[in-house]
């Protein structure tokens, strides 16, 4: 077909707006003709930027091909066969350069239309076919995508983000590239609308009130950080370059050395963690559409059902991507611990005359954002199974040494192999049964014929023989159950004892949360502060922890709340992690959680909800079969003293401990 005219392109463009029209354009070769005409239209516009006719023809061609991609994989394959996947990125990059360097407002408006249409063509082709997504990824990353994400046009950014999202879902290599230093420029430009007006100054928090204007940004972060399990590499690629790496991609213009934990925190880390937390929490903000896990279950404290087999119920996108979604909960916990270490280092530095490092302002904000992520994961009633390849996120954090769960594709393949083996075994058993039945039928017929032939001659002899056989069979049947019972008893005696639930868990999540909580000490009454008593109680709480957790509480955990609500966040995550998880309950009880939670049931005016979460934590710690040890430890506690309350003093009464160890209210005059 010859070069289509402007009138033909206009007619085809109108026809491409309906499904029937798109099918006709593919069937009669019009779509292929437009795809082959795209390079020529591009050259004509490039050679004469001032020609309105050339620009209009190129715009019509781009919009036509964009609409045709809605027909799916066949349309994308046809466009790729005609080379559209190579021409479209060139058009998009050239249009972006024209918009950026243009001074004529009318001309720039026309170039913006070209840029948007080209970006939408890239997105639609990528969505239509995995092969097209991979081909466009090879053509566009990182240079073209880096240029297109620099535009302030939200529509262009969303289209480019959708193209990268399709590539990340189609190929794990694309997701890994998006979590490398090569993608730092892309992320800086995509996350820029979330940053404060100070232009990603690490001393200013990101602006999360308005939310991302790019609707596809959260999906892209979810695909890379969660479904592929690349949260930690993604955060690493956003670090400021080291002093000896001048060619590195700068995530933070201020630079600065690494923190004690080895990170160079900046506002981009805070922005990404907030986006991930929003994706984990779900659209309702409550975690997968359910009530918080701390809500009492119907019918009492029933223990949580065992988590599904690894891979069951995973997101289709994450499963097909071939990533490792089970990694991100562990990465989130590491970020919490590392940020807490850095905040403690800032506390220990005190009022030093030295200028604070570049990461100093962002470290408390990173801890805040990472705690929101951990809190959102703990509050989901489904245990984040759809985001962790079918595994329970909190269970993964209870035993970090456990083998990673299978990906969904591997699990399904294993299930199919098991089903095939089971069906084969059943077929073999059926064949054996049919063969045995057939043999028995033949033997019975032969016996009947023999009986008929010899009935008169050997009637008495056959009767005697049958009687003897019957007696022997009866004796064998009586002996068989006894032998089977003896064999079963021997097998039961030889079997190893069943492992106790949670015996293989080292409680790393529990230890980390308890260490951070113990480092704060109990809530301090601001009306009657007693620093010496608070320090003594803090030491007592830290002494209850296991050695590793106690060491963290003493040297690598903030001694003061780094942000409002920090205590409540810790108690919320701990309380929900304990909900109906027997291994977590046992690990927490052994690590001193009973005393820690009870000490936090006092009101903390800096975090009013902390007391409520502490009460829920006590309930979840003691509930069900996993709470035996916690209930026993609490039953053994004895009252030592009563803290004076100003409210009671104003009423002229006080609380005392009587001889039975019970509390009683008496008059102050008594």
C-alpha positions in Angstrom: 0.0 0.0 0.0 1.3 3.5 -0.9 1.9 6.3 1.6 -1.5 7.1 3.1 -2.7 10.6 2.6 -3.8 13.0 5.4 -7.4 12.3 4.5 -6.9 8.6 4.8 -5.2 8.9 8.1 -8.1 11.1 9.4 -10.6 8.5 8.2 -8.8 5.6 9.8 -8.3 7.6 13.0 -12.1 8.0 13.3 -12.6 4.3 12.5 -10.1 3.2 15.1 -12.3 4.6 17.9 -14.5 1.4 17.9 -13.5 -2.2 18.4 -15.1 -3.2 15.0 -13.1 -0.5 13.3 -9.8 -1.5 14.8 -10.4 -5.1 13.7 -11.2 -3.9 10.1 -8.0 -1.8 10.1 -5.9 -4.8 11.1 -7.6 -7.1 8.6 -7.4 -4.8 5.5 -3.8 -3.7 6.1 -4.5 -0.1 7.0 -2.9 -0.4 10.4 0.2 -1.9 8.8 0.3 0.9 6.3 0.1 3.5 9.0 2.9 1.8 10.9 5.1 1.8 7.9 4.2 5.5 7.3 5.2 6.5 10.8 9.0 6.9 10.1 8.3 8.9 6.9 5.9 11.2 8.7 8.4 11.7 11.5 11.2 12.6 9.0 8.9 15.1 7.2 8.1 16.8 10.5 11.7 16.7 11.7 13.0 18.4 8.6 10.4 21.1 8.6 9.2 21.9 12.2 7.3 24.9 11.1 5.1 22.9 8.6 1.6 22.5 10.2 0.6 19.9 7.7 3.5 17.6 8.5 2.9 17.9 12.2 -0.8 17.2 11.8 -0.1 14.1 9.7 2.4 12.8 12.3 -0.1 13.4 15.1 -2.8 11.6 13.3 -0.5 8.6 12.6 0.5 8.4 16.3 -3.0 8.6 17.5 -4.2 6.0 15.0 -1.5 3.5 16.1 -2.2 4.3 19.7 -5.9 3.4 19.3 -5.1 0.3 17.2 -3.1 -1.1 20.1 -6.3 -1.6 22.0 -6.9 -4.6 19.8 -4.4 -6.5 21.9 -1.4 -8.7 21.1 -2.2 -9.1 17.3 -2.1 -5.4 16.9 1.1 -5.0 18.8 2.7 -7.8 16.7 1.6 -6.1 13.5 3.1 -2.8 14.6 6.3 -4.4 15.6 6.6 -6.2 12.3 6.4 -2.8 10.6 9.0 -1.2 12.9 6.8 1.0 15.0 8.5 0.0 18.2 11.7 1.6 16.9 10.2 4.8 15.4 7.9 5.7 18.4 10.7 6.2 20.9 12.6 8.4 18.5 9.5 10.5 17.9 8.9 10.8 21.6 12.4 11.9 22.4 12.5 14.4 19.6 9.2 15.9 20.6 10.3 16.2 24.2 13.5 18.0 23.0 11.3 20.4 20.9 9.0 21.1 23.8 11.9 21.8 26.2 13.7 24.1 23.8 10.8 25.8 22.1 9.9 29.5 22.5 6.9 29.8 20.3 3.9 29.1 22.4 1.7 27.9 19.5 4.5 25.6 18.2 5.2 24.2 21.7 1.5 23.4 22.1 1.6 21.3 19.0 4.8 19.6 20.1 3.2 18.8 23.4 0.4 17.0 21.6 3.0 15.0 19.7 4.8 14.1 22.9 1.7 13.0 24.6 0.5 10.9 21.7 3.9 9.2 21.3 4.1 8.5 25.0 0.6 7.0 24.9 1.6 4.8 21.9 4.6 3.5 24.0 2.2 2.7 26.9 -0.5 1.0 24.8 2.0 -1.1 22.8 3.6 -2.3 26.1 0.3 -3.1 27.7 -0.9 -5.0 24.5 2.0 -7.5 24.4 4.8 -8.7 26.6 7.0 -9.0 23.5 6.3 -5.4 22.6 7.0 -4.3 26.2 10.3 -6.0 26.1 11.2 -4.6 22.7 10.3 -1.0 23.8 12.2 -1.5 27.0 15.4 -2.3 25.1 14.8 0.8 22.9 13.9 3.3 25.7 15.8 2.4 28.9 17.4 4.3 30.4 17.9 7.3 28.0 14.5 7.8 26.5 12.6 7.0 29.7 14.9 9.3 31.6 14.1 12.2 29.2 10.4 11.6 29.1 10.0 11.4 32.8 11.6 14.9 33.1 8.6 16.5 31.5 6.2 18.2 34.0 3.2 16.9 32.0 1.4 14.4 34.3 -0.2 12.7 31.3 3.2 12.0 29.7 4.7 10.8 33.0 1.7 8.5 33.6 2.0 7.0 30.1 5.8 6.4 30.5 5.3 4.9 33.9 2.7 2.5 32.5 5.2 1.4 29.8 7.8 0.7 32.4 5.3 -1.1 34.6 4.4 -3.4 31.7 8.0 -4.2 31.1 8.6 -4.9 34.8 5.7 -7.3 34.8 6.9 -9.0 31.6 10.5 -9.5 32.6 12.3 -9.7 35.9 15.4 -8.2 34.3 13.5 -5.0 33.7 12.4 -4.8 37.3 16.0 -5.4 38.4 17.2 -2.6 36.1 14.6 -0.3 37.7 16.1 -1.1 41.1 19.7 -0.2 39.9 21.6 3.0 39.8 20.8 3.4 36.1 17.2 4.1 37.1 18.0 6.7 39.7 17.3 9.6 37.4 13.9 8.2 36.4 12.9 7.7 40.1 14.1 11.2 41.0 11.8 12.7 38.4 8.8 10.5 39.1 9.0 11.1 42.8 9.7 14.9 42.5 6.0 15.8 42.9 6.0 14.1 46.3 8.9 16.1 47.6 8.7 19.3 49.6 9.0 22.6 47.7 12.6 22.7 48.9 13.5 20.6 45.9 14.3 17.3 47.7 16.2 18.8 50.5 16.8 16.0 53.0 16.0 18.3 55.9 12.4 18.6 54.7 9.8 15.9 54.6 8.0 14.9 51.4 4.6 16.3 50.9 2.3 13.3 51.2 -0.9 15.2 51.7 -1.7 15.6 48.0 -0.6 12.1 47.0 1.0 11.2 43.8 -0.5 13.0 40.7 0.8 10.1 38.6 -1.8 7.3 39.1 0.6 4.7 37.8 3.5 5.5 40.1 2.2 3.5 43.0 1.6 0.5 40.7 5.2 0.7 39.5 6.6 1.0 43.0 4.5 -2.0 44.0 5.7 -4.1 41.1 9.3 -3.4 41.7 9.5 -3.2 45.5 6.8 -5.7 46.5 6.0 -8.2 43.7 9.6 -8.6 42.7 10.9 -8.1 46.3 13.4 -5.4 45.3 12.6 -2.9 48.1 16.1 -2.7 49.5 17.9 -2.5 46.1 15.4 0.3 45.1 16.2 2.2 48.2 19.9 1.7 47.6 19.7 3.1 44.1 18.2 6.3 45.5 21.2 7.1 47.7 23.4 10.0 47.2 26.7 9.1 45.4 29.7 8.4 47.6 32.5 10.9 47.7 34.7 8.6 45.6 31.9 7.9 43.1 31.4 11.3 41.2 29.8 9.5 38.3 27.1 7.9 40.4 23.4 8.9 40.0 22.6 11.5 42.6 19.6 10.8 44.6 20.4 13.6 47.0 22.2 16.7 45.8 23.5 17.5 49.2 25.7 14.3 49.2 27.3 13.6 52.5 28.8 10.6 54.0 27.2 7.3 55.0 25.4 6.9 58.3 26.6 4.5 61.0 24.3 1.8 59.5 25.8 2.4 56.1 23.0 4.4 54.5 22.9 7.9 53.0 19.3 8.7 53.8 17.4 11.4 51.9 13.9 12.5 51.1 13.5 10.1 48.2 13.7 7.2 50.6 11.0 8.7 52.7 8.8 9.2 49.6 9.2 5.6 48.4 8.5 4.1 51.8 5.3 6.1 52.1 4.2 5.0 48.6 4.9 1.4 49.5 3.1 1.7 52.8 0.0 3.0 51.0 0.1 0.1 48.5 0.4 -2.4 51.4 -2.4 -0.8 53.4 -4.7 -0.9 50.4 -7.2 1.7 49.1 -9.1 1.6 52.3 -6.0 2.2 54.4 -7.1 -0.7 56.6 -5.1 -3.5 55.1 -6.7 -5.5 52.4 -10.2 -4.4 53.1 -10.5 -6.0 56.5 -10.5 -4.7 60.0 -7.3 -4.5 61.9 -5.9 -7.8 63.1 -6.1 -6.6 66.6 -9.9 -6.8 66.5 -11.2 -9.6 68.7 -12.3 -12.5 66.4 -15.9 -13.8 66.6 -16.3 -16.5 69.2 -13.3 -15.7 71.3 -9.5 -15.9 70.7 -9.4 -18.5 68.0 -5.9 -19.2 66.7 -5.1 -18.0 63.2 -5.5 -20.7 60.6 -2.2 -22.0 59.1 -1.0 -19.8 56.3 -1.6 -21.2 52.8 1.0 -23.0 51.0 3.7 -20.7 49.5 2.5 -19.3 46.3 -1.2 -19.8 46.9 -3.2 -16.7 46.1 -0.4 -14.5 45.0 -1.0 -11.5 42.7 -1.0 -12.6 39.1 1.4 -9.8 38.3 3.9 -10.8 40.9 3.6 -14.5 40.1 4.1 -14.1 36.4 7.0 -11.8 37.0 9.2 -14.4 38.4 10.3 -12.2 41.3 10.8 -13.0 45.0 8.0 -11.2 46.8 8.8 -12.8 50.1 11.9 -10.6 50.5 10.4 -7.2 51.1 9.1 -7.7 54.7 12.6 -8.6 55.8 13.9 -5.6 54.0 11.4 -3.4 55.7 12.4 -4.7 59.1 16.1 -4.1 58.3 15.3 -0.5 57.3 13.5 0.1 60.6 16.5 -1.3 62.6 19.0 0.7 60.5 17.1 3.9 60.8 16.7 3.4 64.5 20.5 2.9 64.8 21.2 6.1 63.0 18.6 8.1 65.1 20.3 6.7 68.2 23.7 7.9 66.9 22.3 11.4 66.4 21.1 11.3 70.1 24.5 10.2 71.3 26.2 12.9 69.3 24.2 15.5 71.3 24.9 19.1 70.9 28.1 18.7 68.9 29.8 21.7 67.4 30.2 19.8 64.1 27.7 20.3 61.3 25.1 17.5 61.1 25.7 15.0 58.3 23.6 15.1 55.2 21.5 12.1 56.3 20.7 13.5 59.8 17.5 15.3 58.9 16.1 12.3 56.9 16.9 9.5 59.4 13.9 10.2 61.7 11.6 10.6 58.7 12.8 7.3 57.3 12.2 5.6 60.6 8.7 7.1 60.6 7.9 5.9 57.0 9.4 2.5 57.6 7.3 2.0 60.7 4.2 3.0 58.8 5.1 0.2 56.3 5.6 -2.3 59.0 2.5 -1.3 60.8 0.4 -1.6 57.5 1.8 -5.1 56.9 1.0 -6.2 60.5 -2.6 -4.9 60.3 -3.6 -6.9 57.2 -5.9 -9.8 58.2 -4.6 -11.8 55.2 -1.0 -11.5 56.5 0.0 -9.8 53.2 -0.2 -13.2 51.5 -1.2 -11.7 48.1 2.0 -9.5 48.3 4.3 -12.2 49.7 3.8 -15.0 47.2 1.2 -16.6 49.5 3.3 -16.5 52.7 2.4 -14.7 55.9 4.6 -11.6 56.1 4.8 -11.7 59.9 5.7 -15.4 59.9 8.6 -14.6 57.5 9.8 -12.0 60.0 9.6 -14.4 62.9 12.0 -16.8 61.3 14.4 -15.1 58.9 16.6 -18.2 58.6 13.7 -20.2 57.2 13.9 -21.3 53.6 12.1 -18.8 51.2 8.7 -19.9 50.0 8.2 -21.1 46.4 7.0 -18.7 43.8 3.5 -19.1 42.6 4.6 -20.6 39.3 6.8 -23.2 41.0 4.1 -24.0 43.5 1.5 -24.5 40.8 3.9 -26.7 38.8 4.5 -28.7 42.0 0.7 -29.1 42.5 0.2 -30.1 38.9 3.0 -32.7 39.2 1.5 -34.0 42.4 -1.9 -34.3 40.8 -0.5 -36.0 37.7 1.3 -38.5 40.0 -1.8 -39.1 42.0 -3.9 -39.6 38.9 -1.3 -42.1 37.5 -1.3 -44.0 40.7 -5.1 -44.2 40.8 -5.1 -45.4 37.2 -2.6 -48.1 38.0 -4.7 -49.2 41.0 -7.8 -49.3 38.9 -6.0 -51.4 36.3 -4.7 -53.8 39.0 -8.2 -54.0 40.4 -9.8 -54.8 37.0 -7.1 -57.4 36.4 -7.7 -59.1 39.7 -11.4 -59.0 39.2 -11.1 -60.6 35.8 -8.8 -63.3 37.1 -11.2 -64.1 39.9 -14.1 -64.3 37.5 -12.3 -66.8 35.3 -11.3 -68.9 38.2 -14.9 -68.9 39.5 -16.2 -70.0 36.1 -13.7 -72.9 36.0 -14.6 -73.9 39.5 -18.3 -74.0 38.5 -17.6 -76.1 35.5 -15.5 -78.5 37.5 -18.2 -78.7 40.2 -20.8 -79.5 37.5 -18.7 -82.2 36.0 -17.7 -83.8 39.3 -20.7 -82.9 41.4 -22.1 -86.4 41.6 -18.8 -88.1 42.1 -17.0 -85.8 44.5 -19.8 -84.0 46.3 -18.8 -85.1 49.8 -15.1 -84.5 49.1 -15.7 -81.0 47.8 -17.9 -80.1 50.7 -15.2 -81.3 53.1 -12.5 -79.3 51.2 -14.7 -76.1 51.3 -15.2 -76.5 55.0 -11.5 -76.7 55.7 -10.8 -73.7 53.5 -13.4 -71.7 55.3 -11.9 -72.5 58.7 -8.4 -71.5 57.5 -9.7 -68.2 56.1 -11.4 -67.4 59.4 -8.3 -68.0 61.4 -6.3 -65.7 59.0 -8.9 -62.9 59.3 -8.7 -63.1 63.0 -4.9 -62.9 63.1 -4.6 -60.0 60.5 -6.1 -57.2 62.7 -3.8 -58.2 65.6 -0.8 -58.1 63.3 -1.8 -54.7 61.9 -2.3 -53.3 65.3 1.1 -54.4 66.4 2.8 -52.9 63.3 1.0 -49.6 63.9 2.1 -49.5 67.5 5.7 -50.2 66.5 5.6 -47.4 63.9 4.2 -44.9 66.4 6.8 -45.8 68.9 9.6 -45.4 66.3 8.3 -42.1 65.0 10.1 -38.9 66.2 8.2 -36.6 68.5 6.2 -33.8 66.9 7.9 -30.5 66.9 6.3 -27.8 69.0 4.7 -25.0 67.0 7.2 -22.2 66.5 10.1 -24.0 68.0 12.2 -23.1 65.0 11.5 -19.3 65.2 14.1 -17.0 66.6 11.6 -14.2 67.0 13.6 -11.6 65.2 10.6 -9.3 64.6 9.5 -9.6 68.2 13.0 -9.1 69.5 13.5 -5.9 67.3 10.2 -4.4 68.4 10.7 -5.2 72.1 14.2 -3.7 71.9 12.9 -0.5 70.4 10.1 -0.4 72.9 12.3 -1.1 76.0 14.8 1.6 74.9 12.0 4.2 75.4 11.2 3.0 78.9 7.7 3.4 80.3 5.7 6.5 79.6 6.9 9.4 81.7 4.3 11.4 83.6 4.9 15.0 82.4 3.2 16.5 85.5 5.4 14.6 87.9 8.6 13.7 86.0 11.1 11.6 87.8 14.1 11.0 85.6 15.9 8.7 88.1 12.9 6.5 88.5 12.3 6.4 84.8 15.9 5.4 84.2 15.7 2.6 86.8 12.5 1.2 85.2 14.0 1.4 81.8 17.0 -0.6 83.0 14.7 -3.2 84.5 12.8 -3.6 81.2 15.9 -3.9 79.2 17.2 -6.6 81.5 14.2 -8.7 80.7 15.2 -8.9 77.0 17.4 -11.6 75.4 21.0 -10.6 75.2 21.0 -9.6 71.6 17.8 -7.5 72.0 19.1 -5.9 75.2 22.3 -4.9 73.4 20.3 -3.3 70.6 18.1 -1.5 73.2 21.2 -0.1 74.9 23.2 1.1 71.9 21.1 1.0 68.7 17.6 2.2 69.6 16.3 5.7 70.2 16.0 6.6 73.9 13.5 9.3 73.0 10.6 9.2 70.6 12.0 10.6 67.3 8.6 11.6 66.1 5.1 12.0 67.6 3.3 8.6 67.8 6.5 6.5 67.7 5.5 4.5 70.8 2.0 3.9 69.4 3.5 2.6 66.1 5.7 0.2 67.9 2.8 -1.1 70.0 0.5 -1.3 67.0 2.9 -3.4 65.0 3.7 -5.6 68.0 0.1 -6.1 69.0 -1.0 -7.1 65.4 2.0 -9.4 65.0 0.9 -11.3 68.1 -2.7 -11.7 66.9 -3.5 -15.4 66.6 0.2 -16.3 65.9 1.2 -18.9 68.5 5.0 -18.8 67.6 5.0 -15.0 68.0 3.1 -15.2 71.3 5.6 -17.8 72.7 8.6 -15.9 71.5 7.3 -12.6 72.9 6.4 -14.1 76.3 9.9 -15.6 76.6 11.5 -12.2 75.7 9.7 -10.3 78.4 6.7 -8.9 76.4 4.3 -9.3 79.4 6.1 -6.8 81.6 6.9 -4.5 78.6 3.3 -4.3 77.5 1.9 -3.8 81.0 4.3 -1.0 81.6 3.0 0.8 78.5 -0.7 0.7 79.7 -0.1 4.1 81.3 -1.2 7.1 79.4 1.5 8.7 77.2 0.4 12.2 76.3 2.9 12.3 73.4 1.2 9.2 71.9 -2.3 8.9 73.3 -3.2 5.8 71.3 -0.2 3.9 72.7 -2.1 2.9 75.8 -4.9 1.4 73.7 -2.5 -0.6 71.6 -0.7 -1.8 74.7 -4.0 -3.1 76.1 -4.7 -4.9 72.8 -1.2 -6.3 72.9 -1.8 -7.8 76.3 -5.0 -9.4 75.1 -3.3 -10.8 71.9 -0.3 -12.0 73.9 -2.4 -14.0 76.3 -5.1 -15.3 74.0 -5.5 -18.8 72.6 -3.1 -21.8 72.9 -0.1 -19.6 72.3 -0.7 -17.5 75.4 -0.1 -20.1 78.1 3.3 -18.8 79.1 2.2 -15.2 79.0 -0.8 -16.0 81.2 1.5 -17.9 83.7 4.0 -15.0 83.8 1.2 -12.4 84.4 -0.4 -14.6 87.1 3.0 -14.7 88.9 3.3 -10.9 89.0 2.8 -9.2 92.4 2.1 -5.5 93.2 5.1 -3.7 94.6 3.9 -0.1 94.9 1.2 2.2 93.8 2.0 5.3 91.8 0.4 8.4 93.2 -2.2 10.0 91.0 -2.8 13.8 91.2 -6.5 13.2 90.4 -7.0 11.0 93.4 -5.0 13.3 95.6 -7.3 16.1 94.6 -10.3 14.0 95.7 -8.7 13.3 99.1 -8.2 9.6 98.5 -5.3 7.3 97.7 -4.8 3.7 96.6 -3.1 1.1 98.8 -2.2 -2.5 98.6 -3.9 -4.6 101.3 -2.6 -7.7 103.0 -4.1 -9.9 100.3 -2.2 -8.1 97.6 -5.3 -6.4 96.3 -5.9 -2.7 95.6 -8.2 -0.7 97.8 -9.1 3.0 97.9 -8.8 4.7 101.3 -9.0 8.2 102.6 -5.8 10.1 102.8 -6.6 10.8 106.5 -6.6 7.1 107.3 
